[in-house]
Amino acid sequence: MSPGLFSPFNLRGLRLDNRIVVSPMGQHSAVGGHVNDWHLAHLGQLAVSGAGLLITEAVAVEPRGRISPGCLGIWSDEHIAGYRRVIDFARTYGQTRMGIQLGHSGRKGSVSQSWFGQKTLSEAEGGWEIVNASPIAYPDRKTPTEIDLATIGQTTRQFADAARRADAAGFDVIEIHAAHGYLIHGFLTPLLNKRTDAYGGSLENRMRFGLEVFSAVRDAFPADKVVGVRVSATDWIDGGWTLEETIEFSSRLKALGCDYICASTGGVSPEQQIPVGPLYQVRFAESIRRETGAATMAVGLINEPEQAESVVAEGKADLVALGRAMLYNPRWPWQAAESLGAQVYYPVQYDRAHPSMRRNNAFIVQRERGS
Ligand SMILES: Cc1cc2nc3c(=O)[nH]c(=O)nc-3n(C[C@H](O)[C@H](O)[C@H](O)COP(=O)(O)O)c2cc1C
């Protein structure tokens, strides 16, 4: 029997060759939000990795929605060509389906690159005004402006415009970033949302912005293409966003046409107490899948092929996203296929790399063009 991890999976009309997903990972290497050679090389190697799906780093829907000045953006039509170049490479040489993560940093924007310590940047240092549901600062960072109703509507439209550009660039999948303490999560969690209008207070009100963004993106992206959402399934803080609320949010998203939920956690505050260890977030994907019937993606320290296989084979999640393991070893899917005895795609240019990769060997899976 072929391993679950390497069995195909359909999201809407999109067939993924296997359940391995390259998790979104910020490179902080763009200028003006534009794709450059770094992104082509970085995403290009991962697009020929044999993974079923790759999702780009969080791509900002407006300039102030960037985390650092190096974040990718898609707030203008001028950004489209750079993404198209990556997609063209992926289609020509790889078999991995391509997704873009659309995000807005909210109160966690305007900081330096991670390798410079994510220090808050003043406007003189190239930073910008930040916004969030309520004017509550992340520790040691500047205070966000409370986003007004007109700007909430404008931001929702910016997500929709970004979705149209993502389609024009050729992406198969959009993932909306509603996790890690960024803008949408900033509305969801009662720790950061103290509003008294229709976007704050009750769970219904706190979910409103996220659900409106989802609907706007779903409407703007072709009906046969995939839209998923990444959530933080818990804040890991007393009084914060909970798994029960995540389940309600997920089932509302599913009713609106959401194709999958990726279950991450945390990111709202450094006070979070996270019991980090192998597979530590899988139970959240499992609960969401069981309670809502939504397809789920598990992520977080799923580093070994046998661990990833167990997540899929035991029905805990439909898809398994790997972040750091793929950065460290972009050949992870080939090696996992070999150790689990499965077939995986690799580019013919590399068929002399390993005995398991000979051209006439059963390990080669040729792309069915048009599938
Ligand atoms: C360098 C780096 C950049 C990241 N950037 C993003 C991002 O842009 N969007 C996001 O949702 N998660 C981001 N993450 C989180 C990863 O997608 C993933 O959820 C996390 O690393 C846990 O998975 P892992 O243990 O397989 O690395 C980033 C992680 C790393 C290591």
The ligand as an SDF file (V2000), in Angstrom:
LIG
                    3D

 31 33  0  0  0  0  0  0  0  0999 V2000
   12.2560   31.9210    8.4130 C   0  0  0  0  0  0  0  0  0  0  0  0
   10.7750   31.7170    8.7190 C   0  0  0  0  0  0  0  0  0  0  0  0
    9.8540   32.5990    8.1800 C   0  0  0  0  0  0  0  0  0  0  0  0
    8.4780   32.4090    8.4100 C   0  0  0  0  0  0  0  0  0  0  0  0
    7.5620   33.2240    7.7840 N   0  0  0  0  0  0  0  0  0  0  0  0
    6.2440   32.9210    7.8610 C   0  0  0  0  0  0  0  0  0  0  0  0
    5.2840   33.6080    7.0700 C   0  0  0  0  0  0  0  0  0  0  0  0
    5.6120   34.4880    6.2430 O   0  0  0  0  0  0  0  0  0  0  0  0
    3.9800   33.2770    7.2190 N   0  0  0  0  0  0  0  0  0  0  0  0
    3.5700   32.3000    8.1010 C   0  0  0  0  0  0  0  0  0  0  0  0
    2.3780   32.0370    8.2060 O   0  0  0  0  0  0  0  0  0  0  0  0
    4.4640   31.6220    8.8350 N   0  0  0  0  0  0  0  0  0  0  0  0
    5.7820   31.8830    8.7300 C   0  0  0  0  0  0  0  0  0  0  0  0
    6.6930   31.1300    9.4070 N   0  0  0  0  0  0  0  0  0  0  0  0
    6.2160   29.9810   10.2240 C   0  0  0  0  0  0  0  0  0  0  0  0
    6.3160   28.6890    9.4040 C   0  0  0  0  0  0  0  0  0  0  0  0
    5.4740   28.7270    8.2630 O   0  0  0  0  0  0  0  0  0  0  0  0
    5.9350   27.4620   10.2620 C   0  0  0  0  0  0  0  0  0  0  0  0
    4.5990   27.5800   10.6530 O   0  0  0  0  0  0  0  0  0  0  0  0
    6.8210   27.3370   11.4990 C   0  0  0  0  0  0  0  0  0  0  0  0
    8.1830   27.5010   11.1790 O   0  0  0  0  0  0  0  0  0  0  0  0
    6.6320   25.9650   12.1760 C   0  0  0  0  0  0  0  0  0  0  0  0
    6.8900   24.9230   11.2560 O   0  0  0  0  0  0  0  0  0  0  0  0
    8.3200   24.1480   11.2390 P   0  0  0  0  0  0  0  0  0  0  0  0
    8.5570   23.5890   12.6070 O   0  0  0  0  0  0  0  0  0  0  0  0
    8.1300   23.0780   10.1910 O   0  0  0  0  0  0  0  0  0  0  0  0
    9.3690   25.1410   10.8550 O   0  0  0  0  0  0  0  0  0  0  0  0
    8.0530   31.3360    9.2300 C   0  0  0  0  0  0  0  0  0  0  0  0
    9.0120   30.4880    9.8050 C   0  0  0  0  0  0  0  0  0  0  0  0
   10.3610   30.6530    9.5470 C   0  0  0  0  0  0  0  0  0  0  0  0
   11.3380   29.6800   10.1500 C   0  0  0  0  0  0  0  0  0  0  0  0
  1  2  1  0
  2  3  1  0
  2 30  2  0
  3  4  2  0
  4  5  1  0
  4 28  1  0
  5  6  2  0
  6  7  1  0
  6 13  1  0
  7  8  2  0
  7  9  1  0
  9 10  1  0
 10 11  2  0
 10 12  1  0
 12 13  2  0
 13 14  1  0
 14 15  1  0
 14 28  1  0
 15 16  1  0
 16 17  1  0
 16 18  1  0
 18 19  1  0
 18 20  1  0
 20 21  1  0
 20 22  1  0
 22 23  1  0
 23 24  1  0
 24 25  2  0
 24 26  1  0
 24 27  1  0
 28 29  2  0
 29 30  1  0
 30 31  1  0
M  END
$$$$
